[in-house]
Amino acid sequence: MKRNQRILKPLCAAVLTTALLTACGAKEEAKTGSAAAEDKSAAPLPISLVVQQVGEVPGKDSPIQQAMEKYTNTKLDFQWIPSAAFDDKINVMVASGELPKAMRLKWNASTLNSTRDGLFHEIGPLLKDYPNLSALNQMYYDNVKVDGKIYGLPLYRDIGRAGIVFRKDWMDKLGLKVPVTLDDWYNVSKEIATKDPDGNKQNDTYALFLDKSFTGPGSANTMTRLAVSQGAPNKWGMINGKMTPDFMTKEYMDTLKLFRKLYAEKLINQDFSVAQTTDNDNKWNNGKLGLRIAVASTAEGYNDLVKKSTPSAVTDVAPMTGPKGILLPGEPGNNGLYVFPKSSVKTEAELKRILKFFDQLLDAPMANLLARGIEGTHYEKADGGKVKWKDLTAFQKDVKPYRDMLPSFEVGGKASPLQNPELTDKMWKIVDENLKYSVPNPALTLNSPTYTEKGAELDNMMIDSQTKYVMGKIDDAAWQAEVDKWMKAGGSKVIDEYTAEYNKLNKK
């Protein structure tokens, strides 16, 4: 999904238009009230940044970079590293100690180890001094904590992405509503699979099409999204004083039993254990699929795809709603994070000035610059205080590399709203509102030595067991035996370690 097409919360369009002109060097700078003006008498602050390459590497004469430098009174030196070489290059830089002022890291074991080794400044206590950084939802920061402390600024991405994309024309034809309870999901699945909604007199349609990634270690899969909507925890939950994996809860098992029933009655595809995500896509694209538990912001794209085979198709989108209302798993909310090496950022004063630069990137002028580009070049005004693309190809080339690698992208709804189709407006409204219904994973940043060592093995054990259970290859007793096996293989230690870590970090 192209995030540049996002519809944002209205925020005084006239002011934003003025703000954008500021970013592009217009004479309205004094009207923005930005902190940039405070530094005009000082020399520009040099900031070296190491980032992952996105598309073509922008030239140092890029008008986008020049606008950022002017607004923030900085001199930016980007080192763009190709994706294929990124991890290796970062490891070499860390080992050599030759580090930039700010570096974008992926959230992985190497990042955790470097942070715990004391390579980077802690920034959590300083964030309160920055109006934009401190105004962001705390979950963004909670999801990148190391041992309960904040060392990095996330590259913000949506936390509440899940939604139901569905064929509204089929649902209307069969008199169906968007499912809420597991019984609803069963009934919708049965009706669509047996009542020939496409009218070709064949039973060749499904409500849901599963592939082998229907469950997994992350939060962005069908099983987790549906189970959380029914009240299950997001991967882990603190239950009766102990960290508990989702598959040990009733709500999760009820959802798994639904898939088992659908499989037994041939209401979902029988080859799901070997099916690929592309098979799922093809089923939708060919007009044979009724619902997708997916990313809500993909609805417009799905609509375009199905209309190629079925021009009469009508696509709609709805939030993940269960018996207790809208609930969905919160996702990490970042595409990596920026850290600030102690070896290159020597003083707290310098650290604070660099943090100010990142705070300024969340001002309306910079948010608009990175989300829309330059008026007259990349976009132009439209009706109703909105804007429309003038040259999206130029935007992808000129702006996207910065947009994707700076933690300012459209956070807070400060960019001028785009003129979009009704479905696009609706899908982004759902994503925006999803944040307050997102269930966090309390174990996301907890330290478990056992999981670090055996996590992949333990995850695969339960993925395989869930697949066997859905296919009817094991019964309830055998399922419990698989859970017991997981406990003995290290799962019990993971539970104990997560519980101890959670309690340590959440002392009252």
C-alpha positions as CSV (number, residue, x, y, z in Angstrom):
1,M,0.0,0.0,0.0
2,K,1.3,3.4,-0.9
3,R,1.3,5.3,2.3
4,N,1.5,8.6,0.4
5,Q,-2.2,8.1,-0.5
6,R,-3.3,8.3,3.2
7,I,-6.1,10.5,4.2
8,L,-5.3,12.4,7.4
9,K,-7.3,14.1,10.1
10,P,-8.2,17.6,9.1
11,L,-6.0,20.3,10.6
12,C,-6.7,23.8,9.3
13,A,-6.0,23.3,5.6
14,A,-5.3,27.0,5.1
15,V,-2.6,27.0,7.7
16,L,-1.1,23.9,6.3
17,T,-0.9,25.4,2.9
18,T,1.0,28.3,4.3
19,A,3.2,25.9,6.3
20,L,4.2,24.0,3.1
21,L,5.3,27.2,1.4
22,T,7.5,27.8,4.4
23,A,9.2,24.4,3.9
24,C,9.8,25.3,0.3
25,G,11.5,28.6,1.1
26,A,8.6,31.0,0.8
27,K,8.4,34.2,2.8
28,E,5.9,32.9,5.2
29,E,8.5,31.5,7.6
30,A,7.7,33.9,10.4
31,K,4.0,32.9,10.4
32,T,4.6,29.2,11.1
33,G,5.8,29.7,14.7
34,S,8.3,27.0,14.2
35,A,11.5,26.6,16.3
36,A,13.6,27.0,13.2
37,A,13.6,30.8,13.5
38,E,15.3,30.5,16.9
39,D,18.5,29.2,15.3
40,K,18.9,31.7,12.5
41,S,21.8,33.4,14.2
42,A,23.6,30.1,14.8
43,A,25.6,28.2,12.3
44,P,23.8,25.2,10.8
45,L,24.2,22.1,12.8
46,P,26.0,19.3,10.9
47,I,24.1,16.0,11.3
48,S,25.4,12.8,9.7
49,L,22.7,10.1,9.2
50,V,23.0,6.5,8.1
51,V,19.8,5.2,6.4
52,Q,18.6,2.4,4.2
53,Q,18.4,3.2,0.5
54,V,14.9,3.6,-0.9
55,G,14.8,3.9,-4.7
56,E,17.3,6.2,-6.3
57,V,19.8,8.0,-4.0
58,P,18.8,11.7,-3.9
59,G,21.5,14.2,-4.8
60,K,22.8,16.7,-2.2
61,D,21.2,19.5,-4.2
62,S,17.7,17.9,-3.7
63,P,15.2,20.6,-3.1
64,I,13.6,18.4,-0.4
65,Q,16.8,18.2,1.5
66,Q,17.5,21.9,1.1
67,A,14.0,22.7,2.4
68,M,14.6,20.5,5.5
69,E,18.0,22.1,6.1
70,K,16.6,25.6,5.8
71,Y,13.7,24.9,8.1
72,T,15.7,23.2,10.8
73,N,19.0,25.2,10.4
74,T,21.0,22.0,9.8
75,K,23.5,20.6,7.3
76,L,22.4,17.0,6.6
77,D,24.8,14.3,5.4
78,F,22.9,11.2,4.4
79,Q,24.7,7.9,3.9
80,W,22.4,5.7,1.9
81,I,23.1,2.0,2.2
82,P,21.5,-0.5,-0.2
83,S,19.0,-2.9,1.5
84,A,21.0,-6.0,0.6
85,A,24.1,-4.7,2.3
86,F,22.4,-2.8,5.2
87,D,22.8,-5.3,8.0
88,D,26.4,-6.1,7.2
89,K,27.4,-2.5,6.8
90,I,25.8,-1.5,10.2
91,N,27.6,-4.4,11.9
92,V,30.9,-3.3,10.5
93,M,30.3,0.3,11.6
94,V,29.3,-0.7,15.1
95,A,32.4,-2.9,15.4
96,S,34.7,-0.2,14.1
97,G,33.2,2.6,16.2
98,E,32.9,4.9,13.2
99,L,29.4,5.9,13.7
100,P,27.2,8.9,12.5
101,K,25.3,11.3,14.7
102,A,22.1,9.4,14.0
103,M,21.6,6.0,12.6
104,R,18.6,4.0,11.5
105,L,18.6,0.5,12.9
106,K,16.2,-2.4,12.4
107,W,14.6,-3.9,15.5
108,N,16.6,-7.1,15.9
109,A,19.0,-9.0,18.2
110,S,22.0,-7.0,17.1
111,T,20.2,-3.7,17.9
112,L,19.3,-5.0,21.4
113,N,22.8,-6.2,22.1
114,S,24.4,-3.0,21.0
115,T,21.9,-1.0,23.1
116,R,22.5,-3.2,26.2
117,D,26.3,-2.8,25.7
118,G,25.8,1.0,26.2
119,L,26.6,2.2,22.7
120,F,23.6,4.6,22.5
121,H,22.2,7.5,24.5
122,E,19.1,7.0,26.5
123,I,16.6,9.6,25.3
124,G,13.4,8.8,27.2
125,P,13.9,11.4,30.0
126,L,14.5,14.1,27.4
127,L,11.4,13.5,25.2
128,K,9.1,15.7,27.5
129,D,11.0,18.8,26.3
130,Y,9.9,18.3,22.7
131,P,6.3,19.1,21.9
132,N,5.9,16.9,18.9
133,L,7.8,13.9,20.1
134,S,6.1,13.9,23.5
135,A,2.6,14.2,22.0
136,L,2.8,10.9,20.1
137,N,1.0,7.8,21.5
138,Q,3.1,6.2,24.1
139,M,2.6,2.8,22.5
140,Y,5.1,3.9,19.7
141,Y,7.8,4.2,22.4
142,D,6.7,1.3,24.5
143,N,7.3,-0.9,21.4
144,V,11.0,0.0,21.1
145,K,12.0,0.0,24.8
146,V,15.0,-1.9,25.9
147,D,14.9,-3.1,29.5
148,G,12.1,-0.5,30.1
149,K,14.1,2.5,28.7
150,I,13.8,4.4,25.5
151,Y,17.0,4.7,23.4
152,G,15.6,5.4,19.9
153,L,13.0,7.3,17.9
154,P,10.8,5.0,15.9
155,L,10.2,5.5,12.2
156,Y,6.4,5.7,12.9
157,R,4.1,3.4,11.1
158,D,0.5,2.5,11.8
159,I,-0.1,0.4,14.9
160,G,-3.7,-0.5,14.2
161,R,-3.7,-1.8,10.6
162,A,-6.1,-4.8,10.7
163,G,-9.5,-4.7,9.1
164,I,-12.0,-6.7,7.0
165,V,-12.0,-6.1,3.3
166,F,-15.1,-7.6,1.7
167,R,-17.3,-8.0,-1.3
168,K,-20.3,-5.8,-0.4
169,D,-22.2,-6.9,-3.5
170,W,-22.1,-10.5,-2.4
171,M,-23.0,-9.7,1.2
172,D,-26.0,-7.7,0.1
173,K,-27.1,-10.3,-2.4
174,L,-27.1,-13.0,0.3
175,G,-28.5,-10.7,3.0
176,L,-25.4,-11.0,5.2
177,K,-23.8,-8.5,7.5
178,V,-20.1,-8.2,8.4
179,P,-19.4,-11.0,10.9
180,V,-18.8,-10.2,14.6
181,T,-19.1,-13.4,16.6
182,L,-17.5,-16.7,15.6
183,D,-21.0,-18.0,14.8
184,D,-21.3,-15.1,12.4
185,W,-18.0,-16.1,10.8
186,Y,-19.3,-19.6,10.4
187,N,-22.6,-18.6,8.9
188,V,-21.0,-16.1,6.4
189,S,-18.5,-18.7,5.4
190,K,-21.2,-21.3,4.8
191,E,-23.5,-19.0,2.8
192,I,-20.7,-17.7,0.5
193,A,-19.3,-21.2,-0.1
194,T,-22.7,-22.8,-0.8
195,K,-25.1,-20.1,-2.2
196,D,-23.2,-19.2,-5.4
197,P,-22.8,-15.5,-4.9
198,D,-21.0,-15.0,-8.3
199,G,-23.9,-16.7,-10.1
200,N,-22.0,-19.2,-12.2
201,K,-23.9,-22.2,-10.8
202,Q,-20.7,-23.7,-9.3
203,N,-19.6,-24.0,-5.7
204,D,-16.2,-22.3,-6.3
205,T,-16.4,-19.4,-3.9
206,Y,-15.1,-19.0,-0.4
207,A,-15.6,-16.4,2.3
208,L,-12.1,-16.9,3.6
209,F,-9.1,-18.5,1.8
210,L,-6.3,-19.5,4.1
211,D,-2.6,-19.9,3.2
212,K,0.2,-21.5,5.2
213,S,0.9,-18.1,6.9
214,F,-2.5,-18.0,8.4
215,T,-0.8,-18.1,11.8
216,G,2.7,-17.2,12.9
217,P,5.0,-15.5,15.4
218,G,3.9,-11.9,14.5
219,S,0.7,-10.0,15.0
220,A,-0.1,-9.5,11.3
221,N,-1.7,-12.8,10.5
222,T,-5.3,-14.0,10.1
223,M,-5.4,-16.2,13.2
224,T,-4.1,-13.5,15.6
225,R,-6.3,-10.8,14.1
226,L,-9.5,-12.8,14.3
227,A,-8.6,-14.3,17.8
228,V,-7.9,-10.8,19.3
229,S,-11.2,-9.5,17.9
230,Q,-12.8,-12.3,20.0
231,G,-11.0,-11.3,23.2
232,A,-7.7,-13.3,23.0
233,P,-4.5,-11.5,24.0
234,N,-2.1,-10.2,21.3
235,K,0.4,-13.1,21.3
236,W,0.9,-12.8,25.1
237,G,-1.2,-11.7,28.0
238,M,-0.8,-11.2,31.8
239,I,-3.4,-13.7,33.1
240,N,-3.7,-14.6,36.8
241,G,-0.3,-13.2,37.5
242,K,1.6,-15.1,34.8
243,M,2.5,-14.2,31.2
244,T,0.4,-16.5,29.1
245,P,0.7,-17.3,25.3
246,D,-2.4,-16.7,23.3
247,F,-2.8,-20.4,22.4
248,M,-3.4,-21.2,26.0
249,T,-6.5,-19.0,26.2
250,K,-10.2,-20.0,25.5
251,E,-10.8,-17.2,23.0
252,Y,-7.9,-18.3,20.9
253,M,-8.8,-22.0,21.0
254,D,-12.4,-21.1,20.1
255,T,-11.1,-19.3,17.0
256,L,-8.9,-22.3,16.1
257,K,-11.9,-24.6,16.5
258,L,-13.8,-22.4,14.0
259,F,-11.2,-23.0,11.4
260,R,-11.2,-26.7,12.2
261,K,-15.0,-26.8,11.6
262,L,-14.7,-24.8,8.4
263,Y,-12.1,-27.2,7.1
264,A,-14.0,-30.3,8.1
265,E,-17.1,-29.0,6.2
266,K,-15.0,-27.9,3.2
267,L,-16.0,-24.2,3.7
268,I,-12.4,-23.1,3.4
269,N,-9.8,-24.3,0.9
270,Q,-8.4,-27.8,1.7
271,D,-4.9,-27.0,0.6
272,F,-4.3,-24.1,3.0
273,S,-1.2,-25.9,4.6
274,V,0.7,-25.5,1.4
275,A,-1.0,-22.5,-0.2
276,Q,1.0,-19.3,-0.7
277,T,0.0,-15.7,-0.1
278,T,-0.1,-15.3,-3.9
279,D,-2.7,-18.0,-4.1
280,N,-4.8,-16.0,-1.7
281,D,-4.3,-12.9,-3.8
282,N,-5.3,-14.7,-7.0
283,K,-8.5,-16.0,-5.5
284,W,-9.5,-12.5,-4.6
285,N,-8.4,-11.0,-7.9
286,N,-10.3,-13.6,-9.9
287,G,-13.6,-12.8,-8.0
288,K,-13.8,-16.0,-6.0
289,L,-13.3,-14.7,-2.5
290,G,-15.7,-12.8,-0.2
291,L,-13.6,-11.5,2.7
292,R,-10.0,-10.8,3.6
293,I,-8.8,-10.2,7.1
294,A,-6.1,-7.9,5.9
295,V,-4.6,-4.4,6.3
296,A,-7.6,-2.0,6.2
297,S,-5.6,0.5,4.1
298,T,-5.4,-2.0,1.2
299,A,-9.1,-1.8,0.5
300,E,-8.8,0.5,-2.4
301,G,-6.1,-1.6,-3.9
302,Y,-8.1,-4.7,-3.5
303,N,-11.1,-3.0,-5.2
304,D,-9.0,-2.1,-8.2
305,L,-7.6,-5.6,-8.5
306,V,-11.0,-7.5,-8.4
307,K,-12.6,-5.0,-10.8
308,K,-10.2,-6.2,-13.5
309,S,-11.8,-9.6,-13.5
310,T,-15.3,-8.6,-12.2
311,P,-16.1,-5.0,-13.2
312,S,-19.4,-5.1,-11.2
313,A,-17.7,-6.0,-7.9
314,V,-18.2,-3.6,-5.0
315,T,-15.6,-3.6,-2.3
316,D,-16.0,-2.3,1.2
317,V,-14.0,-2.3,4.4
318,A,-14.9,-2.6,8.1
319,P,-13.0,-2.6,11.4
320,M,-12.2,-5.9,13.3
321,T,-15.3,-6.1,15.6
322,G,-16.0,-8.8,18.1
323,P,-18.5,-9.4,20.9
324,K,-16.8,-6.7,23.0
325,G,-16.6,-4.1,20.2
326,I,-13.7,-3.2,18.0
327,L,-10.5,-5.0,19.0
328,L,-7.4,-5.7,17.0
329,P,-3.8,-6.6,17.7
330,G,-1.4,-3.7,18.0
331,E,1.5,-4.0,15.6
332,P,5.1,-2.7,16.3
333,G,4.3,0.7,14.9
334,N,7.7,1.3,13.4
335,N,10.0,0.5,10.5
336,G,13.1,0.6,12.6
337,L,14.3,3.3,14.9
338,Y,17.0,6.1,15.1
339,V,19.6,5.8,17.8
340,F,22.3,8.3,18.8
341,P,25.8,6.8,19.3
342,K,27.7,8.0,22.4
343,S,31.0,7.9,20.4
344,S,29.8,10.5,17.9
345,V,27.3,12.5,19.9
346,K,29.6,13.6,22.8
347,T,27.5,15.9,24.9
348,E,23.9,16.1,26.2
349,A,23.7,19.6,24.6
350,E,24.4,18.1,21.1
351,L,22.0,15.3,21.7
352,K,19.3,17.7,22.6
353,R,19.9,19.8,19.5
354,I,19.7,16.6,17.3
355,L,16.4,15.6,19.0
356,K,15.2,19.1,18.2
357,F,15.8,18.5,14.6
358,F,13.7,15.3,14.7
359,D,11.0,17.2,16.6
360,Q,10.9,19.8,13.9
361,L,10.4,17.2,11.3
362,L,7.0,16.7,12.9
363,D,6.0,20.3,12.5
364,A,3.2,20.8,9.9
365,P,5.6,22.3,7.2
366,M,7.9,19.3,7.3
367,A,5.1,16.7,7.7
368,N,3.5,18.2,4.6
369,L,6.8,18.3,2.7
370,L,7.6,14.7,3.4
371,A,4.0,13.5,2.8
372,R,3.1,15.6,-0.2
373,G,6.3,17.1,-1.7
374,I,6.3,20.6,-3.2
375,E,3.2,22.4,-4.4
376,G,3.3,22.8,-8.2
377,T,5.8,20.1,-8.6
378,H,4.4,17.0,-6.9
379,Y,0.9,18.1,-6.0
380,E,-1.6,20.9,-6.6
381,K,-4.7,22.3,-4.8
382,A,-8.1,20.6,-5.2
383,D,-11.6,21.4,-4.1
384,G,-12.6,21.6,-0.4
385,G,-9.2,22.5,1.0
386,K,-7.7,19.2,-0.3
387,V,-4.9,18.5,-2.6
388,K,-4.3,16.1,-5.5
389,W,-1.2,14.6,-7.1
390,K,0.3,16.5,-10.0
391,D,3.2,14.1,-10.6
392,L,3.2,11.0,-8.3
393,T,6.1,9.5,-10.2
394,A,8.2,12.6,-9.4
395,F,7.1,12.3,-5.8
396,Q,8.2,8.7,-5.6
397,K,11.6,9.6,-7.0
398,D,12.2,12.9,-5.2
399,V,10.5,12.6,-1.8
400,K,9.8,8.9,-1.0
401,P,13.5,8.2,-0.1
402,Y,13.3,10.8,2.7
403,R,9.7,10.1,3.6
404,D,10.4,6.4,4.2
405,M,13.6,6.9,6.2
406,L,12.7,9.8,8.5
407,P,10.4,9.6,11.6
408,S,8.0,12.2,10.5
409,F,5.8,10.6,7.9
410,E,2.2,11.9,8.3
411,V,2.1,11.4,12.0
412,G,-0.5,13.5,13.7
413,G,-2.5,14.3,10.6
414,K,-0.5,17.5,9.8
415,A,-0.3,17.0,6.0
416,S,-2.8,18.5,3.6
417,P,-5.6,16.0,3.0
418,L,-5.7,14.3,-0.3
419,Q,-8.6,14.2,-2.6
420,N,-9.5,10.5,-2.7
421,P,-12.3,8.1,-3.5
422,E,-14.9,7.5,-0.8
423,L,-13.5,4.0,0.0
424,T,-10.0,5.4,0.5
425,D,-11.3,8.0,3.0
426,K,-13.1,5.2,4.8
427,M,-10.2,2.8,5.0
428,W,-7.8,5.5,6.4
429,K,-10.4,6.6,8.9
430,I,-10.6,3.0,10.2
431,V,-6.8,2.9,10.5
432,D,-6.7,6.2,12.4
433,E,-9.4,5.1,14.8
434,N,-8.0,1.6,15.2
435,L,-5.2,3.0,17.4
436,K,-7.5,3.4,20.4
437,Y,-8.7,-0.2,20.0
438,S,-5.3,-1.8,19.5
439,V,-4.3,-4.5,22.0
440,P,-0.6,-4.3,22.8
441,N,1.6,-7.3,23.0
442,P,3.1,-7.0,26.6
443,A,6.0,-9.3,25.8
444,L,7.1,-7.5,22.6
445,T,10.1,-5.9,24.3
446,L,10.6,-8.2,27.2
447,N,13.9,-10.0,27.6
448,S,13.8,-13.8,27.6
449,P,17.2,-15.6,27.1
450,T,15.3,-18.8,26.3
451,Y,13.2,-17.2,23.6
452,T,16.3,-15.5,22.2
453,E,17.9,-18.9,21.9
454,K,15.0,-21.1,21.0
455,G,12.2,-18.8,19.8
456,A,12.1,-19.9,16.2
457,E,12.0,-23.6,17.3
458,L,9.2,-23.0,19.8
459,D,7.2,-20.9,17.4
460,N,7.4,-23.5,14.7
461,M,6.3,-26.2,17.1
462,M,3.0,-24.4,17.7
463,I,2.5,-23.4,14.1
464,D,2.8,-27.0,13.0
465,S,0.4,-28.1,15.8
466,Q,-2.2,-25.5,14.8
467,T,-2.1,-26.6,11.2
468,K,-2.5,-30.3,12.3
469,Y,-5.4,-29.3,14.6
470,V,-7.3,-27.4,11.9
471,M,-6.9,-30.3,9.5
472,G,-8.2,-32.8,12.0
473,K,-5.0,-34.7,12.2
474,I,-4.9,-34.3,16.0
475,D,-7.8,-34.1,18.5
476,D,-8.1,-32.0,21.7
477,A,-6.1,-34.5,23.8
478,A,-3.3,-34.6,21.2
479,W,-3.3,-30.8,21.0
480,Q,-2.8,-30.6,24.8
481,A,0.1,-33.1,24.4
482,E,1.6,-30.7,21.9
483,V,1.3,-27.8,24.3
484,D,2.9,-29.9,27.0
485,K,5.7,-30.7,24.6
486,W,6.2,-27.0,23.9
487,M,6.4,-26.3,27.7
488,K,9.1,-28.9,28.2
489,A,11.1,-27.7,25.2
490,G,11.5,-24.3,26.7
491,G,8.1,-22.7,26.7
492,S,7.8,-23.0,30.5
493,K,11.1,-21.1,30.9
494,V,9.9,-18.4,28.5
495,I,6.7,-17.9,30.5
496,D,8.8,-17.6,33.7
497,E,11.3,-15.2,32.2
498,Y,8.6,-13.0,30.6
499,T,6.7,-13.0,33.9
500,A,9.7,-12.0,36.0
501,E,10.7,-9.3,33.5
502,Y,7.2,-7.9,33.2
503,N,6.9,-7.7,37.0
504,K,10.3,-6.1,37.3
505,L,9.4,-3.4,34.8
506,N,5.9,-2.8,36.1
507,K,6.5,-2.4,39.8
508,K,4.1,0.1,41.4
